[in-house]
Amino acid sequence: MSSAALDMADELLVSDRLLSVIASIRDDMRSDDSDSFIRRMLFPNDITPFYARELSNSYGWTLMFKMRGIDWI
């Protein structure tokens, strides 16, 4: 999301909404046990904010996680 056209209150609301969306994605990944050979998300996992001046002052959230599975060849 670019902060060029938003004031600080709008940025806070957008950031809160983005955090809710990425937390929902993380929760869905944690609860997905459709394939017993893949552990969708291992702990620890992190949701971290980012801010990039190079990208027109873009900001948002990043989800970092690990997966483990069995490879059948």
mmCIF file of the N, C-alpha and C atoms, coordinates in Angstrom:
data_MODEL
# 
_entry.id   MODEL 
# 
loop_
_atom_site.group_PDB 
_atom_site.id 
_atom_site.type_symbol 
_atom_site.label_atom_id 
_atom_site.label_alt_id 
_atom_site.label_comp_id 
_atom_site.label_asym_id 
_atom_site.label_entity_id 
_atom_site.label_seq_id 
_atom_site.pdbx_PDB_ins_code 
_atom_site.Cartn_x 
_atom_site.Cartn_y 
_atom_site.Cartn_z 
_atom_site.occupancy 
_atom_site.B_iso_or_equiv 
_atom_site.pdbx_formal_charge 
_atom_site.auth_seq_id 
_atom_site.auth_comp_id 
_atom_site.auth_asym_id 
_atom_site.auth_atom_id 
_atom_site.pdbx_PDB_model_num 
ATOM 1   N N  . MET A 1 1  ? 0.852  -1.173  0.000  1.00 0.00 ? 1  MET A N  1 
ATOM 2   C CA . MET A 1 1  ? 0.000  0.000   0.000  1.00 0.00 ? 1  MET A CA 1 
ATOM 3   C C  . MET A 1 1  ? 0.891  1.226   0.000  1.00 0.00 ? 1  MET A C  1 
ATOM 4   N N  . SER A 1 2  ? 0.600  2.167   -0.830 1.00 0.00 ? 2  SER A N  1 
ATOM 5   C CA . SER A 1 2  ? 1.385  3.397   -0.879 1.00 0.00 ? 2  SER A CA 1 
ATOM 6   C C  . SER A 1 2  ? 0.752  4.441   0.033  1.00 0.00 ? 2  SER A C  1 
ATOM 7   N N  . SER A 1 3  ? 1.593  5.131   0.779  1.00 0.00 ? 3  SER A N  1 
ATOM 8   C CA . SER A 1 3  ? 1.079  6.120   1.726  1.00 0.00 ? 3  SER A CA 1 
ATOM 9   C C  . SER A 1 3  ? 1.057  7.527   1.146  1.00 0.00 ? 3  SER A C  1 
ATOM 10  N N  . ALA A 1 4  ? 1.263  7.678   -0.156 1.00 0.00 ? 4  ALA A N  1 
ATOM 11  C CA . ALA A 1 4  ? 1.361  9.006   -0.763 1.00 0.00 ? 4  ALA A CA 1 
ATOM 12  C C  . ALA A 1 4  ? 0.059  9.797   -0.657 1.00 0.00 ? 4  ALA A C  1 
ATOM 13  N N  . ALA A 1 5  ? -1.093 9.144   -0.750 1.00 0.00 ? 5  ALA A N  1 
ATOM 14  C CA . ALA A 1 5  ? -2.371 9.859   -0.789 1.00 0.00 ? 5  ALA A CA 1 
ATOM 15  C C  . ALA A 1 5  ? -3.176 9.736   0.503  1.00 0.00 ? 5  ALA A C  1 
ATOM 16  N N  . LEU A 1 6  ? -2.617 9.144   1.548  1.00 0.00 ? 6  LEU A N  1 
ATOM 17  C CA . LEU A 1 6  ? -3.365 8.914   2.783  1.00 0.00 ? 6  LEU A CA 1 
ATOM 18  C C  . LEU A 1 6  ? -2.800 9.753   3.921  1.00 0.00 ? 6  LEU A C  1 
ATOM 19  N N  . ASP A 1 7  ? -3.684 10.169  4.832  1.00 0.00 ? 7  ASP A N  1 
ATOM 20  C CA . ASP A 1 7  ? -3.181 10.827  6.033  1.00 0.00 ? 7  ASP A CA 1 
ATOM 21  C C  . ASP A 1 7  ? -2.889 9.758   7.087  1.00 0.00 ? 7  ASP A C  1 
ATOM 22  N N  . MET A 1 8  ? -2.396 10.147  8.241  1.00 0.00 ? 8  MET A N  1 
ATOM 23  C CA . MET A 1 8  ? -1.959 9.179   9.247  1.00 0.00 ? 8  MET A CA 1 
ATOM 24  C C  . MET A 1 8  ? -3.099 8.317   9.775  1.00 0.00 ? 8  MET A C  1 
ATOM 25  N N  . ALA A 1 9  ? -4.287 8.882   9.933  1.00 0.00 ? 9  ALA A N  1 
ATOM 26  C CA . ALA A 1 9  ? -5.429 8.099   10.416 1.00 0.00 ? 9  ALA A CA 1 
ATOM 27  C C  . ALA A 1 9  ? -5.814 7.039   9.391  1.00 0.00 ? 9  ALA A C  1 
ATOM 28  N N  . ASP A 1 10 ? -5.827 7.410   8.110  1.00 0.00 ? 10 ASP A N  1 
ATOM 29  C CA . ASP A 1 10 ? -6.130 6.435   7.064  1.00 0.00 ? 10 ASP A CA 1 
ATOM 30  C C  . ASP A 1 10 ? -5.080 5.335   7.027  1.00 0.00 ? 10 ASP A C  1 
ATOM 31  N N  . GLU A 1 11 ? -3.817 5.707   7.167  1.00 0.00 ? 11 GLU A N  1 
ATOM 32  C CA . GLU A 1 11 ? -2.745 4.717   7.177  1.00 0.00 ? 11 GLU A CA 1 
ATOM 33  C C  . GLU A 1 11 ? -2.927 3.729   8.323  1.00 0.00 ? 11 GLU A C  1 
ATOM 34  N N  . LEU A 1 12 ? -3.309 4.223   9.491  1.00 0.00 ? 12 LEU A N  1 
ATOM 35  C CA . LEU A 1 12 ? -3.527 3.355   10.643 1.00 0.00 ? 12 LEU A CA 1 
ATOM 36  C C  . LEU A 1 12 ? -4.670 2.380   10.385 1.00 0.00 ? 12 LEU A C  1 
ATOM 37  N N  . LEU A 1 13 ? -5.764 2.862   9.816  1.00 0.00 ? 13 LEU A N  1 
ATOM 38  C CA . LEU A 1 13 ? -6.905 1.994   9.518  1.00 0.00 ? 13 LEU A CA 1 
ATOM 39  C C  . LEU A 1 13 ? -6.548 0.940   8.476  1.00 0.00 ? 13 LEU A C  1 
ATOM 40  N N  . VAL A 1 14 ? -5.842 1.340   7.431  1.00 0.00 ? 14 VAL A N  1 
ATOM 41  C CA . VAL A 1 14 ? -5.442 0.392   6.390  1.00 0.00 ? 14 VAL A CA 1 
ATOM 42  C C  . VAL A 1 14 ? -4.471 -0.633  6.956  1.00 0.00 ? 14 VAL A C  1 
ATOM 43  N N  . SER A 1 15 ? -3.522 -0.190  7.752  1.00 0.00 ? 15 SER A N  1 
ATOM 44  C CA . SER A 1 15 ? -2.555 -1.097  8.348  1.00 0.00 ? 15 SER A CA 1 
ATOM 45  C C  . SER A 1 15 ? -3.233 -2.113  9.262  1.00 0.00 ? 15 SER A C  1 
ATOM 46  N N  . ASP A 1 16 ? -4.199 -1.675  10.044 1.00 0.00 ? 16 ASP A N  1 
ATOM 47  C CA . ASP A 1 16 ? -4.947 -2.577  10.917 1.00 0.00 ? 16 ASP A CA 1 
ATOM 48  C C  . ASP A 1 16 ? -5.719 -3.608  10.103 1.00 0.00 ? 16 ASP A C  1 
ATOM 49  N N  . ARG A 1 17 ? -6.322 -3.173  9.014  1.00 0.00 ? 17 ARG A N  1 
ATOM 50  C CA . ARG A 1 17 ? -7.065 -4.095  8.142  1.00 0.00 ? 17 ARG A CA 1 
ATOM 51  C C  . ARG A 1 17 ? -6.120 -5.108  7.492  1.00 0.00 ? 17 ARG A C  1 
ATOM 52  N N  . LEU A 1 18 ? -4.959 -4.647  7.021  1.00 0.00 ? 18 LEU A N  1 
ATOM 53  C CA . LEU A 1 18 ? -3.983 -5.553  6.423  1.00 0.00 ? 18 LEU A CA 1 
ATOM 54  C C  . LEU A 1 18 ? -3.483 -6.576  7.438  1.00 0.00 ? 18 LEU A C  1 
ATOM 55  N N  . LEU A 1 19 ? -3.265 -6.149  8.677  1.00 0.00 ? 19 LEU A N  1 
ATOM 56  C CA . LEU A 1 19 ? -2.839 -7.072  9.722  1.00 0.00 ? 19 LEU A CA 1 
ATOM 57  C C  . LEU A 1 19 ? -3.918 -8.116  9.987  1.00 0.00 ? 19 LEU A C  1 
ATOM 58  N N  . SER A 1 20 ? -5.174 -7.720  10.001 1.00 0.00 ? 20 SER A N  1 
ATOM 59  C CA . SER A 1 20 ? -6.277 -8.669  10.197 1.00 0.00 ? 20 SER A CA 1 
ATOM 60  C C  . SER A 1 20 ? -6.328 -9.693  9.073  1.00 0.00 ? 20 SER A C  1 
ATOM 61  N N  . VAL A 1 21 ? -6.116 -9.241  7.842  1.00 0.00 ? 21 VAL A N  1 
ATOM 62  C CA . VAL A 1 21 ? -6.151 -10.152 6.693  1.00 0.00 ? 21 VAL A CA 1 
ATOM 63  C C  . VAL A 1 21 ? -5.012 -11.160 6.772  1.00 0.00 ? 21 VAL A C  1 
ATOM 64  N N  . ILE A 1 22 ? -3.799 -10.700 7.045  1.00 0.00 ? 22 ILE A N  1 
ATOM 65  C CA . ILE A 1 22 ? -2.667 -11.627 7.079  1.00 0.00 ? 22 ILE A CA 1 
ATOM 66  C C  . ILE A 1 22 ? -2.751 -12.563 8.287  1.00 0.00 ? 22 ILE A C  1 
ATOM 67  N N  . ALA A 1 23 ? -3.308 -12.114 9.400  1.00 0.00 ? 23 ALA A N  1 
ATOM 68  C CA . ALA A 1 23 ? -3.524 -12.991 10.555 1.00 0.00 ? 23 ALA A CA 1 
ATOM 69  C C  . ALA A 1 23 ? -4.560 -14.058 10.226 1.00 0.00 ? 23 ALA A C  1 
ATOM 70  N N  . SER A 1 24 ? -5.572 -13.707 9.460  1.00 0.00 ? 24 SER A N  1 
ATOM 71  C CA . SER A 1 24 ? -6.582 -14.672 9.026  1.00 0.00 ? 24 SER A CA 1 
ATOM 72  C C  . SER A 1 24 ? -5.968 -15.722 8.098  1.00 0.00 ? 24 SER A C  1 
ATOM 73  N N  . ILE A 1 25 ? -5.096 -15.287 7.195  1.00 0.00 ? 25 ILE A N  1 
ATOM 74  C CA . ILE A 1 25 ? -4.402 -16.232 6.311  1.00 0.00 ? 25 ILE A CA 1 
ATOM 75  C C  . ILE A 1 25 ? -3.556 -17.192 7.136  1.00 0.00 ? 25 ILE A C  1 
ATOM 76  N N  . ARG A 1 26 ? -2.833 -16.678 8.127  1.00 0.00 ? 26 ARG A N  1 
ATOM 77  C CA . ARG A 1 26 ? -2.018 -17.526 8.994  1.00 0.00 ? 26 ARG A CA 1 
ATOM 78  C C  . ARG A 1 26 ? -2.883 -18.539 9.743  1.00 0.00 ? 26 ARG A C  1 
ATOM 79  N N  . ASP A 1 27 ? -4.012 -18.106 10.269 1.00 0.00 ? 27 ASP A N  1 
ATOM 80  C CA . ASP A 1 27 ? -4.904 -19.012 10.988 1.00 0.00 ? 27 ASP A CA 1 
ATOM 81  C C  . ASP A 1 27 ? -5.455 -20.097 10.069 1.00 0.00 ? 27 ASP A C  1 
ATOM 82  N N  . ASP A 1 28 ? -5.802 -19.736 8.835  1.00 0.00 ? 28 ASP A N  1 
ATOM 83  C CA . ASP A 1 28 ? -6.279 -20.728 7.866  1.00 0.00 ? 28 ASP A CA 1 
ATOM 84  C C  . ASP A 1 28 ? -5.192 -21.743 7.540  1.00 0.00 ? 28 ASP A C  1 
ATOM 85  N N  . MET A 1 29 ? -3.963 -21.283 7.388  1.00 0.00 ? 29 MET A N  1 
ATOM 86  C CA . MET A 1 29 ? -2.859 -22.197 7.101  1.00 0.00 ? 29 MET A CA 1 
ATOM 87  C C  . MET A 1 29 ? -2.596 -23.125 8.278  1.00 0.00 ? 29 MET A C  1 
ATOM 88  N N  . ARG A 1 30 ? -2.709 -22.624 9.488  1.00 0.00 ? 30 ARG A N  1 
ATOM 89  C CA . ARG A 1 30 ? -2.504 -23.462 10.675 1.00 0.00 ? 30 ARG A CA 1 
ATOM 90  C C  . ARG A 1 30 ? -3.557 -24.559 10.782 1.00 0.00 ? 30 ARG A C  1 
ATOM 91  N N  . SER A 1 31 ? -4.784 -24.234 10.432 1.00 0.00 ? 31 SER A N  1 
ATOM 92  C CA . SER A 1 31 ? -5.880 -25.190 10.619 1.00 0.00 ? 31 SER A CA 1 
ATOM 93  C C  . SER A 1 31 ? -6.073 -26.121 9.425  1.00 0.00 ? 31 SER A C  1 
ATOM 94  N N  . ASP A 1 32 ? -5.325 -25.911 8.334  1.00 0.00 ? 32 ASP A N  1 
ATOM 95  C CA . ASP A 1 32 ? -5.466 -26.750 7.140  1.00 0.00 ? 32 ASP A CA 1 
ATOM 96  C C  . ASP A 1 32 ? -4.743 -28.075 7.356  1.00 0.00 ? 32 ASP A C  1 
ATOM 97  N N  . ASP A 1 33 ? -5.506 -29.140 7.530  1.00 0.00 ? 33 ASP A N  1 
ATOM 98  C CA . ASP A 1 33 ? -4.907 -30.460 7.643  1.00 0.00 ? 33 ASP A CA 1 
ATOM 99  C C  . ASP A 1 33 ? -5.474 -31.387 6.574  1.00 0.00 ? 33 ASP A C  1 
ATOM 100 N N  . SER A 1 34 ? -5.626 -30.856 5.359  1.00 0.00 ? 34 SER A N  1 
ATOM 101 C CA . SER A 1 34 ? -6.184 -31.628 4.251  1.00 0.00 ? 34 SER A CA 1 
ATOM 102 C C  . SER A 1 34 ? -5.206 -32.681 3.741  1.00 0.00 ? 34 SER A C  1 
ATOM 103 N N  . ASP A 1 35 ? -3.915 -32.498 3.970  1.00 0.00 ? 35 ASP A N  1 
ATOM 104 C CA . ASP A 1 35 ? -2.906 -33.462 3.539  1.00 0.00 ? 35 ASP A CA 1 
ATOM 105 C C  . ASP A 1 35 ? -2.086 -33.851 4.759  1.00 0.00 ? 35 ASP A C  1 
ATOM 106 N N  . SER A 1 36 ? -2.197 -35.114 5.173  1.00 0.00 ? 36 SER A N  1 
ATOM 107 C CA . SER A 1 36 ? -1.539 -35.538 6.407  1.00 0.00 ? 36 SER A CA 1 
ATOM 108 C C  . SER A 1 36 ? -0.019 -35.619 6.274  1.00 0.00 ? 36 SER A C  1 
ATOM 109 N N  . PHE A 1 37 ? 0.508  -35.562 5.047  1.00 0.00 ? 37 PHE A N  1 
ATOM 110 C CA . PHE A 1 37 ? 1.950  -35.653 4.854  1.00 0.00 ? 37 PHE A CA 1 
ATOM 111 C C  . PHE A 1 37 ? 2.637  -34.288 4.860  1.00 0.00 ? 37 PHE A C  1 
ATOM 112 N N  . ILE A 1 38 ? 1.858  -33.228 4.981  1.00 0.00 ? 38 ILE A N  1 
ATOM 113 C CA . ILE A 1 38 ? 2.434  -31.889 4.999  1.00 0.00 ? 38 ILE A CA 1 
ATOM 114 C C  . ILE A 1 38 ? 2.003  -31.178 6.273  1.00 0.00 ? 38 ILE A C  1 
ATOM 115 N N  . ARG A 1 39 ? 2.980  -30.685 7.001  1.00 0.00 ? 39 ARG A N  1 
ATOM 116 C CA . ARG A 1 39 ? 2.671  -29.796 8.129  1.00 0.00 ? 39 ARG A CA 1 
ATOM 117 C C  . ARG A 1 39 ? 2.727  -28.399 7.567  1.00 0.00 ? 39 ARG A C  1 
ATOM 118 N N  . ARG A 1 40 ? 1.572  -27.786 7.410  1.00 0.00 ? 40 ARG A N  1 
ATOM 119 C CA . ARG A 1 40 ? 1.462  -26.522 6.693  1.00 0.00 ? 40 ARG A CA 1 
ATOM 120 C C  . ARG A 1 40 ? 2.264  -25.393 7.322  1.00 0.00 ? 40 ARG A C  1 
ATOM 121 N N  . MET A 1 41 ? 2.277  -25.333 8.628  1.00 0.00 ? 41 MET A N  1 
ATOM 122 C CA . MET A 1 41 ? 2.984  -24.217 9.248  1.00 0.00 ? 41 MET A CA 1 
ATOM 123 C C  . MET A 1 41 ? 3.641  -24.690 10.532 1.00 0.00 ? 41 MET A C  1 
ATOM 124 N N  . LEU A 1 42 ? 4.912  -24.440 10.629 1.00 0.00 ? 42 LEU A N  1 
ATOM 125 C CA . LEU A 1 42 ? 5.653  -24.790 11.823 1.00 0.00 ? 42 LEU A CA 1 
ATOM 126 C C  . LEU A 1 42 ? 5.877  -23.526 12.646 1.00 0.00 ? 42 LEU A C  1 
ATOM 127 N N  . PHE A 1 43 ? 6.139  -23.722 13.900 1.00 0.00 ? 43 PHE A N  1 
ATOM 128 C CA . PHE A 1 43 ? 6.416  -22.585 14.774 1.00 0.00 ? 43 PHE A CA 1 
ATOM 129 C C  . PHE A 1 43 ? 7.910  -22.481 14.982 1.00 0.00 ? 43 PHE A C  1 
ATOM 130 N N  . PRO A 1 44 ? 8.505  -21.340 15.099 1.00 0.00 ? 44 PRO A N  1 
ATOM 131 C CA . PRO A 1 44 ? 7.832  -20.048 15.162 1.00 0.00 ? 44 PRO A CA 1 
ATOM 132 C C  . PRO A 1 44 ? 7.487  -19.523 13.774 1.00 0.00 ? 44 PRO A C  1 
ATOM 133 N N  . ASN A 1 45 ? 6.502  -18.692 13.739 1.00 0.00 ? 45 ASN A N  1 
ATOM 134 C CA . ASN A 1 45 ? 6.190  -17.934 12.530 1.00 0.00 ? 45 ASN A CA 1 
ATOM 135 C C  . ASN A 1 45 ? 6.028  -16.481 12.945 1.00 0.00 ? 45 ASN A C  1 
ATOM 136 N N  . ASP A 1 46 ? 6.322  -15.603 12.015 1.00 0.00 ? 46 ASP A N  1 
ATOM 137 C CA . ASP A 1 46 ? 6.353  -14.180 12.356 1.00 0.00 ? 46 ASP A CA 1 
ATOM 138 C C  . ASP A 1 46 ? 5.521  -13.369 11.382 1.00 0.00 ? 46 ASP A C  1 
ATOM 139 N N  . ILE A 1 47 ? 4.798  -12.407 11.907 1.00 0.00 ? 47 ILE A N  1 
ATOM 140 C CA . ILE A 1 47 ? 4.162  -11.376 11.091 1.00 0.00 ? 47 ILE A CA 1 
ATOM 141 C C  . ILE A 1 47 ? 4.902  -10.087 11.423 1.00 0.00 ? 47 ILE A C  1 
ATOM 142 N N  . THR A 1 48 ? 5.583  -9.539  10.421 1.00 0.00 ? 48 THR A N  1 
ATOM 143 C CA . THR A 1 48 ? 6.387  -8.345  10.653 1.00 0.00 ? 48 THR A CA 1 
ATOM 144 C C  . THR A 1 48 ? 5.971  -7.221  9.712  1.00 0.00 ? 48 THR A C  1 
ATOM 145 N N  . PRO A 1 49 ? 6.030  -5.997  10.185 1.00 0.00 ? 49 PRO A N  1 
ATOM 146 C CA . PRO A 1 49 ? 5.702  -4.866  9.308  1.00 0.00 ? 49 PRO A CA 1 
ATOM 147 C C  . PRO A 1 49 ? 6.876  -4.549  8.387  1.00 0.00 ? 49 PRO A C  1 
ATOM 148 N N  . PHE A 1 50 ? 6.572  -3.960  7.234  1.00 0.00 ? 50 PHE A N  1 
ATOM 149 C CA . PHE A 1 50 ? 7.639  -3.463  6.375  1.00 0.00 ? 50 PHE A CA 1 
ATOM 150 C C  . PHE A 1 50 ? 7.276  -2.076  5.873  1.00 0.00 ? 50 PHE A C  1 
ATOM 151 N N  . TYR A 1 51 ? 8.295  -1.333  5.536  1.00 0.00 ? 51 TYR A N  1 
ATOM 152 C CA . TYR A 1 51 ? 8.130  0.006   4.986  1.00 0.00 ? 51 TYR A CA 1 
ATOM 153 C C  . TYR A 1 51 ? 9.237  0.202   3.964  1.00 0.00 ? 51 TYR A C  1 
ATOM 154 N N  . ALA A 1 52 ? 8.894  0.571   2.742  1.00 0.00 ? 52 ALA A N  1 
ATOM 155 C CA . ALA A 1 52 ? 9.882  0.710   1.677  1.00 0.00 ? 52 ALA A CA 1 
ATOM 156 C C  . ALA A 1 52 ? 9.760  2.070   1.009  1.00 0.00 ? 52 ALA A C  1 
ATOM 157 N N  . ARG A 1 53 ? 10.691 2.938   1.299  1.00 0.00 ? 53 ARG A N  1 
ATOM 158 C CA . ARG A 1 53 ? 10.700 4.251   0.644  1.00 0.00 ? 53 ARG A CA 1 
ATOM 159 C C  . ARG A 1 53 ? 10.924 4.111   -0.856 1.00 0.00 ? 53 ARG A C  1 
ATOM 160 N N  . GLU A 1 54 ? 11.710 3.108   -1.265 1.00 0.00 ? 54 GLU A N  1 
ATOM 161 C CA . GLU A 1 54 ? 12.015 2.906   -2.680 1.00 0.00 ? 54 GLU A CA 1 
ATOM 162 C C  . GLU A 1 54 ? 10.768 2.607   -3.502 1.00 0.00 ? 54 GLU A C  1 
ATOM 163 N N  . LEU A 1 55 ? 9.751  2.089   -2.876 1.00 0.00 ? 55 LEU A N  1 
ATOM 164 C CA . LEU A 1 55 ? 8.509  1.709   -3.562 1.00 0.00 ? 55 LEU A CA 1 
ATOM 165 C C  . LEU A 1 55 ? 7.411  2.713   -3.250 1.00 0.00 ? 55 LEU A C  1 
ATOM 166 N N  . SER A 1 56 ? 7.676  3.966   -3.461 1.00 0.00 ? 56 SER A N  1 
ATOM 167 C CA . SER A 1 56 ? 6.707  5.053   -3.232 1.00 0.00 ? 56 SER A CA 1 
ATOM 168 C C  . SER A 1 56 ? 6.162  5.042   -1.810 1.00 0.00 ? 56 SER A C  1 
ATOM 169 N N  . ASN A 1 57 ? 7.048  4.841   -0.844 1.00 0.00 ? 57 ASN A N  1 
ATOM 170 C CA . ASN A 1 57 ? 6.662  4.792   0.567  1.00 0.00 ? 57 ASN A CA 1 
ATOM 171 C C  . ASN A 1 57 ? 5.618  3.719   0.845  1.00 0.00 ? 57 ASN A C  1 
ATOM 172 N N  . SER A 1 58 ? 5.811  2.548   0.249  1.00 0.00 ? 58 SER A N  1 
ATOM 173 C CA . SER A 1 58 ? 4.884  1.432   0.459  1.00 0.00 ? 58 SER A CA 1 
ATOM 174 C C  . SER A 1 58 ? 5.068  0.845   1.855  1.00 0.00 ? 58 SER A C  1 
ATOM 175 N N  . TYR A 1 59 ? 3.995  0.296   2.389  1.00 0.00 ? 59 TYR A N  1 
ATOM 176 C CA . TYR A 1 59 ? 4.054  -0.349  3.686  1.00 0.00 ? 59 TYR A CA 1 
ATOM 177 C C  . TYR A 1 59 ? 3.068  -1.503  3.706  1.00 0.00 ? 59 TYR A C  1 
ATOM 178 N N  . GLY A 1 60 ? 3.238  -2.399  4.666  1.00 0.00 ? 60 GLY A N  1 
ATOM 179 C CA . GLY A 1 60 ? 2.340  -3.543  4.791  1.00 0.00 ? 60 GLY A CA 1 
ATOM 180 C C  . GLY A 1 60 ? 2.879  -4.521  5.820  1.00 0.00 ? 60 GLY A C  1 
ATOM 181 N N  . TRP A 1 61 ? 2.506  -5.783  5.665  1.00 0.00 ? 61 TRP A N  1 
ATOM 182 C CA . TRP A 1 61 ? 2.892  -6.829  6.603  1.00 0.00 ? 61 TRP A CA 1 
ATOM 183 C C  . TRP A 1 61 ? 3.444  -8.016  5.827  1.00 0.00 ? 61 TRP A C  1 
ATOM 184 N N  . THR A 1 62 ? 4.373  -8.741  6.434  1.00 0.00 ? 62 THR A N  1 
ATOM 185 C CA . THR A 1 62 ? 4.977  -9.920  5.833  1.00 0.00 ? 62 THR A CA 1 
ATOM 186 C C  . THR A 1 62 ? 4.801  -11.092 6.788  1.00 0.00 ? 62 THR A C  1 
ATOM 187 N N  . LEU A 1 63 ? 4.396  -12.247 6.248  1.00 0.00 ? 63 LEU A N  1 
ATOM 188 C CA . LEU A 1 63 ? 4.257  -13.474 7.033  1.00 0.00 ? 63 LEU A CA 1 
ATOM 189 C C  . LEU A 1 63 ? 5.422  -14.390 6.689  1.00 0.00 ? 63 LEU A C  1 
ATOM 190 N N  . MET A 1 64 ? 6.217  -14.751 7.683  1.00 0.00 ? 64 MET A N  1 
ATOM 191 C CA . MET A 1 64 ? 7.355  -15.655 7.503  1.00 0.00 ? 64 MET A CA 1 
ATOM 192 C C  . MET A 1 64 ? 7.028  -16.955 8.232  1.00 0.00 ? 64 MET A C  1 
ATOM 193 N N  . PHE A 1 65 ? 7.191  -18.092 7.530  1.00 0.00 ? 65 PHE A N  1 
ATOM 194 C CA . PHE A 1 65 ? 6.879  -19.384 8.138  1.00 0.00 ? 65 PHE A CA 1 
ATOM 195 C C  . PHE A 1 65 ? 7.695  -20.474 7.475  1.00 0.00 ? 65 PHE A C  1 
ATOM 196 N N  . LYS A 1 66 ? 7.659  -21.679 8.054  1.00 0.00 ? 66 LYS A N  1 
ATOM 197 C CA . LYS A 1 66 ? 8.316  -22.857 7.493  1.00 0.00 ? 66 LYS A CA 1 
ATOM 198 C C  . LYS A 1 66 ? 7.272  -23.940 7.300  1.00 0.00 ? 66 LYS A C  1 
ATOM 199 N N  . MET A 1 67 ? 7.501  -24.780 6.286  1.00 0.00 ? 67 MET A N  1 
ATOM 200 C CA . MET A 1 67 ? 6.634  -25.933 6.042  1.00 0.00 ? 67 MET A CA 1 
ATOM 201 C C  . MET A 1 67 ? 7.502  -27.185 6.048  1.00 0.00 ? 67 MET A C  1 
ATOM 202 N N  . ARG A 1 68 ? 6.904  -28.308 6.403  1.00 0.00 ? 68 ARG A N  1 
ATOM 203 C CA . ARG A 1 68 ? 7.609  -29.583 6.396  1.00 0.00 ? 68 ARG A CA 1 
ATOM 204 C C  . ARG A 1 68 ? 6.701  -30.614 5.739  1.00 0.00 ? 68 ARG A C  1 
ATOM 205 N N  . GLY A 1 69 ? 7.279  -31.441 4.882  1.00 0.00 ? 69 GLY A N  1 
ATOM 206 C CA . GLY A 1 69 ? 6.481  -32.463 4.230  1.00 0.00 ? 69 GLY A CA 1 
ATOM 207 C C  . GLY A 1 69 ? 7.323  -33.650 3.808  1.00 0.00 ? 69 GLY A C  1 
ATOM 208 N N  . ILE A 1 70 ? 6.660  -34.690 3.351  1.00 0.00 ? 70 ILE A N  1 
ATOM 209 C CA . ILE A 1 70 ? 7.311  -35.901 2.868  1.00 0.00 ? 70 ILE A CA 1 
ATOM 210 C C  . ILE A 1 70 ? 7.254  -35.883 1.350  1.00 0.00 ? 70 ILE A C  1 
ATOM 211 N N  . ASP A 1 71 ? 8.401  -36.139 0.717  1.00 0.00 ? 71 ASP A N  1 
ATOM 212 C CA . ASP A 1 71 ? 8.482  -36.140 -0.737 1.00 0.00 ? 71 ASP A CA 1 
ATOM 213 C C  . ASP A 1 71 ? 8.463  -37.588 -1.232 1.00 0.00 ? 71 ASP A C  1 
ATOM 214 N N  . TRP A 1 72 ? 7.436  -37.937 -1.984 1.00 0.00 ? 72 TRP A N  1 
ATOM 215 C CA . TRP A 1 72 ? 7.326  -39.280 -2.547 1.00 0.00 ? 72 TRP A CA 1 
ATOM 216 C C  . TRP A 1 72 ? 7.833  -39.247 -3.981 1.00 0.00 ? 72 TRP A C  1 
ATOM 217 N N  . ILE A 1 73 ? 8.960  -39.896 -4.240 1.00 0.00 ? 73 ILE A N  1 
ATOM 218 C CA . ILE A 1 73 ? 9.510  -39.921 -5.603 1.00 0.00 ? 73 ILE A CA 1 
ATOM 219 C C  . ILE A 1 73 ? 9.351  -41.302 -6.181 1.00 0.00 ? 73 ILE A C  1 
# 
